[in-house]
Amino acid sequence: MNKKILCVDDEESILRGFQLNLRNKFEIHLASDGQEGLELFEREGGFAVVLSDMRMPRMNGAEMLAAIKKINPEVVTVLLTGYTDFESAMAAVNEGNVFRMLSKPCPPETLNKVLNDAVEQHDLICSKRILLDQTLRGAVDALAQSLATSQPLFFGRAQRLRRISNALAEQVNMPDSWQVGMAAIFSQIAYSSIPQHLSDEIYHRKELAPEVKSMVADLPDETLKIIDLIPGLEGIKKILQRIDVQHKFEVEDGTGVRTGASILKVALDYDYYAEQGHEESLIVSTLHSRAEVYDPKVVEALQQHLSVSSEIYQLAKISPRELEIGMILMEDLLLEEGMLIASGGADVDRQLLKVIRNYISCYEEFPFPKEISVKIPAD
C-alpha cells in the first residue's frame, strides 16, 4: 500500500508537527506553500495523499489541490481550514478536488485516522483502475484475435500500430498513454467484416469498385459502434474521431486525446509508406516536411524510436519451427499453397505459435517455407 504523503503548510511549527506525529506511519514530504507543494508534487511524483492548509501565500490550498488533481486524478486530497475560509474550502470539496476537510487545529489522532482513510481510498481507486484496465485489455485482445483469424493482413498492421504508438506515447509523456495502443487496435477491428477476397485490394489502397469504396467508407462508423458497446472507452473513441483533424497547435487538455490522435496519425501513415517499401529515413523526412498535418514532436519521437529499435533487435532467418514469443515477423508467413497465416511485422505470440503447430500437425509434409526472416530481441 502506497503511504507517500505530501504535507503543505506555511507555518514551520505545523510542518514540524506533521513530521513528528506522522513519520512512523507514513512516508512524509514537506512543502512550505502552495507553489512549492505543486512543484514538489510534479518533481517527485508517486504521492498517494496530499494534505494542505487552506490559507497560504502565492497559492492557497484549494488552488494547489485543484492543480494537483489535474495532474493526477487518482491522488487523494485533504484540506485543513479555519472558520474564516469555510466557504471557499467547501467550494473545493463540492468541485470534487478534496476528499476530506479538517478544521484547524486538528488533534493528531483525528489527523492519523483521516490520513489512513485517505491512503485506503487511494488504494481502492488504484485497484479499481487496474481491474478496469485488465478487463478492457482482455476485451480488446479478444477482439484482436478474431481479426488475426479472419484478416491476418490487418491484424499485422494493428500489431505494428500498437507497438509504434505505445513507444511514441511513452516518449512524449502522453497522459493516459494506454489509450493510444488500444485505439491502434480498434483502428483496424472493423476490417474483420470485409470479404476476404477484397482484403489485399483494400489493404494496399488499390483502385476499388464504387460499392467497395462505400463499404470502406462505412468502416470508421462501424468501429465507433463497436466501441460504444464497451464501457470505459470514451477516450479511445475521441482519439479515433480526431485522427484526421488538424489539431497540433491546440493545447493538450490533460486527457491525452489530442496527443493520441497525433500519434496514431503518424503511426498509420508511417506504416502505410513502410509497407510500400519506402526507406525509413525518407518516410520520416516526408512527415517532417508536412508540419501542418503531422505533429513535429511526434515525428521526432518516431525518428528516435526507429533508431533505438534498430539497436534492440537483430535480423535473422530461421525455420518457422524455431519461432518464439517476442520475435517479430519481417515477411509474410504463408503456407506452401500461398495462404496467408500472419503478415510481416506481426508479433510472434502464443496464439500464432498455436496456429503454426496446428497447421504442422494437420499436414503430412511441413506446410511452411524452410526459412522466414524475423527480428530477434538482442541479448
C-alpha positions in Angstrom: 0.0 0.0 0.0 1.4 3.4 -1.0 1.8 5.7 2.1 3.7 8.5 0.4 2.1 11.8 1.7 2.8 15.4 0.8 2.1 17.9 3.6 1.9 21.6 2.8 1.6 24.5 5.3 3.3 27.9 5.5 3.8 27.6 9.3 7.1 25.8 10.1 5.9 24.7 13.5 3.0 22.9 11.9 5.2 21.2 9.4 7.5 20.0 12.3 4.4 18.6 14.0 3.4 16.7 10.9 6.9 15.2 10.7 6.9 14.3 14.4 3.4 12.8 14.5 3.1 11.1 11.1 6.6 9.9 10.2 6.3 6.5 12.0 3.2 5.6 9.9 3.7 7.4 6.6 6.4 8.5 4.2 6.2 12.2 4.8 7.4 15.0 2.4 7.0 18.7 3.3 6.4 22.0 1.4 6.0 25.5 2.9 3.4 26.9 0.5 1.1 26.0 -2.4 3.5 26.8 -5.2 6.3 24.8 -3.6 3.9 22.0 -2.9 2.8 21.9 -6.6 6.4 21.9 -7.8 7.4 19.2 -5.4 4.4 17.1 -6.4 5.3 17.3 -10.1 9.0 16.7 -9.4 8.7 13.8 -7.0 5.5 12.1 -8.2 4.1 8.9 -6.7 2.1 10.5 -3.9 -1.0 8.8 -2.6 -2.3 11.7 -0.5 -1.8 15.4 -0.3 -2.6 17.2 3.0 -2.7 21.0 2.7 -3.5 24.1 4.7 -6.1 26.4 3.0 -4.6 29.9 3.6 -1.1 30.2 2.2 0.9 32.8 0.3 1.4 32.6 -3.5 -1.2 29.8 -4.0 -3.8 28.8 -1.5 -4.6 25.1 -0.7 -7.7 24.8 -2.8 -5.9 26.2 -5.9 -3.0 23.8 -5.3 -5.2 20.8 -4.8 -7.2 21.5 -7.9 -4.0 21.8 -10.0 -2.7 18.5 -8.5 -5.9 16.7 -9.3 -5.5 17.7 -12.9 -2.0 16.2 -12.9 -3.1 13.0 -11.2 -6.8 12.5 -10.7 -6.1 9.4 -8.5 -4.3 11.3 -5.7 -6.5 11.7 -2.6 -6.5 15.2 -1.1 -7.2 16.5 2.4 -7.7 20.2 3.3 -7.1 21.9 6.6 -9.1 25.1 7.1 -10.0 27.7 9.6 -13.5 29.1 10.2 -12.9 32.2 8.0 -12.0 30.0 5.0 -15.0 27.7 5.3 -16.9 28.9 2.2 -14.0 28.6 -0.2 -13.0 25.3 1.3 -16.5 23.9 0.9 -16.4 25.0 -2.8 -13.2 23.0 -3.2 -15.0 20.0 -1.7 -18.1 20.4 -3.9 -15.9 20.6 -7.0 -14.5 17.2 -6.2 -11.0 18.3 -5.6 -11.0 17.4 -1.8 -11.6 14.0 -0.2 -11.9 15.3 3.4 -11.9 18.7 5.1 -10.5 19.2 8.6 -10.7 22.2 10.9 -7.6 23.7 12.4 -6.2 22.9 14.9 -6.7 19.2 14.3 -6.0 16.6 17.0 -3.2 14.1 16.0 -5.5 11.1 16.5 -8.1 12.6 14.1 -5.4 13.5 11.5 -4.0 10.0 11.7 -7.4 8.4 11.2 -8.2 10.6 8.2 -4.9 10.0 6.5 -5.3 6.3 7.0 -8.7 6.6 5.4 -7.2 8.6 2.5 -4.5 6.0 1.9 -7.1 3.3 1.8 -9.2 5.4 -0.6 -6.2 5.8 -2.9 -5.5 2.0 -2.8 -9.2 1.4 -3.7 -9.1 3.9 -6.6 -5.9 2.3 -8.0 -7.2 -1.2 -7.6 -10.4 -0.4 -9.5 -8.4 1.3 -12.2 -6.1 -1.7 -12.6 -9.1 -4.1 -12.7 -10.7 -1.9 -15.3 -7.5 -1.7 -17.4 -7.1 -5.5 -17.3 -10.8 -6.1 -18.2 -10.6 -3.6 -21.1 -7.2 -5.0 -22.4 -8.7 -8.5 -22.2 -11.7 -7.5 -24.2 -9.6 -5.7 -26.8 -7.2 -8.6 -27.1 -10.1 -11.0 -27.7 -11.4 -8.7 -30.5 -7.9 -8.6 -31.9 -7.6 -12.4 -32.0 -10.8 -12.5 -34.1 -9.1 -10.2 -36.5 -6.0 -12.4 -36.6 -8.1 -15.3 -37.8 -10.3 -13.5 -40.3 -7.9 -10.8 -41.6 -4.3 -11.5 -40.9 -3.1 -8.6 -43.1 -5.0 -6.1 -40.9 -4.1 -7.9 -37.7 -0.4 -7.5 -38.6 -1.0 -3.8 -39.2 -2.8 -3.5 -35.9 0.1 -5.0 -34.0 2.6 -2.8 -35.7 0.5 0.3 -35.0 0.1 -0.6 -31.3 3.9 -1.3 -31.0 4.8 2.1 -32.5 2.0 4.1 -30.8 2.9 2.8 -27.4 6.6 3.7 -27.9 5.7 7.2 -29.1 3.3 7.8 -26.3 6.0 6.9 -23.8 8.5 9.2 -25.4 6.2 12.2 -25.5 4.8 11.5 -22.0 1.2 11.3 -23.2 -1.5 11.4 -20.5 -3.3 8.1 -20.2 -1.0 6.6 -22.7 -2.7 3.1 -22.6 -5.5 4.6 -24.7 -3.4 5.1 -27.9 -2.4 1.4 -28.0 -6.0 0.3 -27.8 -7.0 2.9 -30.3 -4.4 1.4 -32.7 -6.1 -2.0 -32.4 -9.6 -0.5 -32.9 -8.5 1.4 -36.0 -8.3 -2.0 -37.7 -11.0 -4.0 -36.0 -13.8 -3.2 -38.4 -11.9 -4.7 -41.3 -12.9 -8.1 -39.9 -16.2 -7.6 -41.6 -14.9 -7.2 -45.2 -14.9 -10.2 -47.6 -11.5 -11.9 -47.6 -11.1 -11.7 -51.4 -11.1 -7.9 -51.1 -8.5 -7.8 -48.3 -5.4 -7.3 -50.5 -7.0 -4.5 -52.6 -8.3 -2.6 -49.6 -5.1 -3.1 -47.6 -2.8 -1.8 -50.3 -5.3 1.0 -51.2 -5.7 -0.1 -54.8 -8.4 1.2 -57.1 -11.7 0.0 -55.8 -15.1 -0.5 -57.3 -17.7 2.0 -56.1 -19.5 -0.5 -53.9 -16.3 -1.4 -52.2 -15.4 2.2 -51.7 -18.7 2.7 -50.0 -18.1 -0.4 -47.8 -14.7 1.0 -46.7 -16.1 4.5 -46.1 -18.5 3.0 -43.6 -15.8 1.2 -41.5 -15.0 4.2 -39.2 -18.6 4.5 -38.2 -18.8 0.7 -37.6 -15.7 1.0 -35.4 -17.3 3.7 -33.3 -20.4 1.5 -32.9 -18.2 -1.4 -31.6 -16.5 0.9 -29.1 -19.9 2.2 -27.9 -20.6 -1.4 -26.8 -17.7 -1.4 -24.3 -18.0 1.0 -21.3 -14.8 2.9 -20.4 -13.5 3.5 -24.0 -14.8 7.1 -24.4 -11.2 8.4 -24.7 -10.3 5.9 -27.4 -13.4 6.9 -29.4 -12.4 10.5 -29.2 -8.8 9.7 -30.4 -10.2 7.8 -33.5 -12.6 10.7 -34.2 -9.8 13.2 -34.3 -7.1 11.4 -36.4 -7.7 13.5 -39.5 -8.3 16.8 -37.7 -5.5 19.4 -37.9 -5.1 19.9 -34.2 -1.4 20.1 -33.5 -1.5 23.7 -32.3 -4.2 23.0 -29.8 -3.2 22.8 -26.1 -3.5 19.3 -24.6 -6.4 19.3 -22.1 -5.0 16.6 -19.9 -7.0 13.7 -21.4 -4.3 12.7 -23.9 -6.9 12.8 -26.8 -5.1 15.4 -28.9 -1.7 13.8 -28.4 -3.1 10.3 -29.0 -4.7 11.3 -32.3 -1.4 12.9 -33.4 0.5 9.7 -32.6 -1.9 7.4 -34.3 -2.0 9.6 -37.4 1.8 9.4 -37.6 1.8 5.6 -37.0 -0.8 4.9 -39.6 0.9 6.8 -42.4 4.4 5.6 -41.4 3.1 2.0 -41.6 1.5 2.6 -45.0 4.6 4.0 -46.5 6.8 1.4 -44.9 4.6 -1.4 -46.4 5.1 0.2 -49.8 8.8 -0.4 -49.4 10.0 3.2 -48.8 13.1 3.7 -46.6 12.6 4.8 -43.0 14.7 7.9 -43.5 12.7 9.0 -46.5 9.4 8.4 -44.7 10.5 10.4 -41.6 11.8 13.3 -43.7 8.5 13.4 -45.6 6.4 13.5 -42.4 8.8 16.2 -41.0 8.1 18.3 -44.2 4.4 18.3 -43.6 4.2 20.1 -40.2 0.6 21.2 -40.9 -0.5 17.6 -40.9 1.9 15.7 -38.6 2.9 17.0 -35.1 6.7 17.7 -35.3 7.2 16.4 -31.7 5.6 13.1 -32.6 7.6 12.8 -35.8 10.8 13.5 -33.8 9.8 10.8 -31.4 9.2 8.4 -34.3 12.7 9.1 -35.6 14.2 8.3 -32.1 12.1 5.2 -31.8 13.3 3.8 -35.1 16.9 4.5 -34.1 16.5 2.7 -30.8 14.6 -0.2 -32.4 17.4 -0.9 -34.8 19.7 -1.5 -31.8 17.5 -3.7 -29.7 16.6 -6.2 -32.4 18.8 -8.3 -34.8 17.7 -9.7 -38.1 17.8 -13.5 -38.7 16.5 -16.2 -40.9 15.1 -19.2 -39.1 12.7 -22.1 -39.6 9.1 -21.4 -38.6 9.6 -24.3 -36.1 12.1 -22.1 -34.2 9.7 -19.1 -33.8 9.5 -17.9 -30.2 7.3 -15.4 -28.3 8.8 -11.9 -28.6 10.1 -12.2 -32.1 8.7 -10.1 -35.0 8.0 -11.4 -38.5 9.8 -9.5 -41.2 7.9 -11.1 -44.0 4.5 -12.7 -44.6 4.2 -16.2 -43.2 2.5 -18.3 -45.9 1.5 -21.9 -46.3 3.3 -23.5 -49.3 0.0 -23.3 -51.1 0.0 -19.5 -50.7 -2.5 -18.9 -47.9 -1.5 -16.1 -45.6 -1.2 -17.0 -41.9 0.4 -13.9 -40.5 1.7 -10.7 -42.2 5.1 -9.2 -42.0 5.5 -7.0 -38.9 3.3 -9.2 -36.8 4.4 -10.1 -33.2 5.0 -13.8 -32.5 2.7 -14.5 -29.6 1.2 -17.6 -28.0 -1.8 -17.6 -30.3 0.4 -17.5 -33.5 2.6 -20.3 -32.2 -0.6 -22.4 -31.6 -1.8 -21.8 -35.1 1.5 -22.8 -36.6 1.6 -26.0 -34.5 -2.0 -26.8 -35.6 -1.1 -26.5 -39.3 2.0 -28.6 -38.9 0.0 -31.4 -37.2 -2.6 -31.4 -40.0 -0.2 -31.8 -42.9 1.9 -34.8 -43.7 4.7 -32.6 -45.0 5.9 -29.4 -43.4 3.5 -26.8 -44.8 5.6 -23.7 -44.4 8.8 -22.4 -46.1 12.0 -23.7 -44.7 13.1 -20.2 -43.5 11.5 -16.9 -42.7 13.0 -13.5 -41.9 12.5 -12.3 -38.3 13.6 -9.7 -35.8 15.0 -11.3 -32.6 15.4 -9.3 -29.4 19.2 -8.6 -28.9 20.8 -10.1 -25.9 
